[in-house]
Each structure stands twice: as C-alpha cells, then as structure tokens.
Amino acid sequence: MIEIKIKSQEKNYPIVIENEAITDLREKVFANLESYLVVISAKVEKLYGKQLNIPKNRKFVLKDGEKEKNFTNYRKILEQALKLKLTRKSTIVAIGGGVVGDLAGFCASTYMRGIDFIQVPTTLLACVDSSVGGKTAIDTSFGKNLIGTFYQPKAVYINPRFLKTLDERQFKTGLGEVIKYSFIEKSCMCDEELNLTNFLSTEDIHDEKVLAKLIEICIKLKKSVVEKDEKESGLRRILNFGHTYGHAIEKITNYKKFTHGEAVVEGMRFAFELALKKNLIDKNYKFLADDIMKKFDFRQIPKYKIEKMIELMLMDKKSDGKTITFILPTDYSTVEAFDLVL
Ligand code: GLY
C-alpha cells in the first residue's frame, strides 16, 4: 500500500494506492460513512456493480461521455441527495473517470455548502490527474469546465485493478497525461528525483505493480505543483502543457473525434515545434520528445488550418483575447509559460 498525503489550505487528504480485491475497496470506502450517495460510471457499474454491492437507491449511474457533465445531471444528483435526506455529515462518493469525479465533486462542494467527497478513480487519466488537486466542474454550451469550484476530497482511493478493463484507447488517453508529466518533471519542483522519462522507456507499463508505481510518480509530481499553487495563479499553469492547442483540437472536432489525451499529445507536438522555431530548445530534444510520443503510437491527428486554431485558442478561458498563453519546453523536462501573439 502506498499513501501520499496532500496538503491544501482547505484540508489535507490521503491518496491511497493499493492493488486489492474490489470487495476490499468497498470496505475501505463505505465502512465508516454515516450516509452517502455514490455517483458511478455506467461502465464501472456494469463491470463491478456486483462486487461493489451498493444499494440501488444510494447510487446515481452516470452514462459515459463528456456530454454527461452537465447541468441536468448536476440537478438530478442533488435531487437524489435531497430525497435521501443527506445531511452535512453525509458523503458523496465518485467511482469512475474524470467526468464522474468532476461532476460528483461539484455536487459535493455545493450540497449544503459542501459535504465530504471521496474519489475512487477508475481510469488512468483520473488516477494520475483529475482526481488530484481539487478541481471540480460541469460543462455548458459556452465551453468546458466554465462552472466549478476548487474543492478537495476527503480521500482518494486508487486501485490499479480497475485499469485492467480499460480499453487500449482509454488507457492511452491517460498515457497522454503521463507523458506530459515526463516533459514537465523538473518544473514541478518535486523534492524527490523521480525520472519519469527513464521509467517510461524501461518499464512494462501494463504490469499491475509497474502501473501502481507509475501512478505514484505522477501523483507525487502533481502534489508538488498543487501544494505550491492550489488555485492556479502561477506554477499550476504548467499542468496545461499541451492543453492550449489540445483544447482547440477538441473544440474543432466537437469533442467527438479524438480523446482528451490524444488531443493533448498533439498539443505537446505543437508546443515542441513552436519552441524549436523560437529557439527555446535544440533539435535533439525535439527528436527525443517525438520518439517518446511515437513509442506509444497515439492516433494521428490531422493539421487543421492554423488561422482557425488560433481563433479557437484566443477564445479559451485562459486567454485574454489578444495573446495566447502557451506552456513551452525550454530544456529537458522543463517548461515555462509564454504569452504569445501568433
Ligand atoms: N488538470 C490540470 C490541473 O489539475 O490543474
């Protein structure tokens, strides 16, 4: 068992990583809860519902897909919580990927001005990124994550066994974020030298034990960043490496054609090209980065018209409408933020 403690202004919380039976996880999560509501992904419910054995009236099964992270489901979950008479001492538990965690976290942060929230991430992306750091949100027709809160969970329980049933494409979308950590590692200013790039090139990342270690490394890097800048006023922006262009790809394809991780990988490729053009890095580093991304054989994304991409990037919530903030590589595993006019 690995336990990582995250410090935050609001509360400190543990992240527990353990390969164990799904039935054991049930004990860990629910044993001491007074009353609760579980928001669970439909896919996870189908695969693990029997083992988790959650009473029917205590679970809200969320269909899969980003489009479910919406106002309607937000309202429905809160109405179910009200019907169950959840109190300020109750808990909302999220079991699923990033969509489930973001939506359930937003519900927990607003129900009775905030009740306990436990995360059980079941995708690689949620394990290494979205379940850590307290971002919660829903999407609207105006854009993704425009309504949300910073709200820390009471605990995060990670069981890498859930990842065994992820299809390869879903696994790879998480790997996109993992590779991101390898390109930003030094900038995360972690006390420990974790050398993720080396780990990725030498280990068989599908092995259960290796996966647990991989998740631990990513969480330690994210911990280092979010503890220094919880509300994203500076350092935390580095976690958006690859995301500026990546978000534009997701928008131009209506969030349908490519997964988040695939779009982020293409965004990182774009960032490396831009950094080379601006002489921030040398060719050798660009080739090395390309090799790492090629190794995992991500889906090819076509080059969209740059004028259209710039227009979309200027509309991003992180842009001021004139300049675009890019996180660009400046050295091996090192990135910096640049406000650019393209
Ligand atoms: N996923 C980026 C962040 O947590 O800031």
Residues whose N, C-alpha, C, O or C-beta is under 5 A from the ligand:
A	BS01	LIG	V132 G133 K135 R236 L239
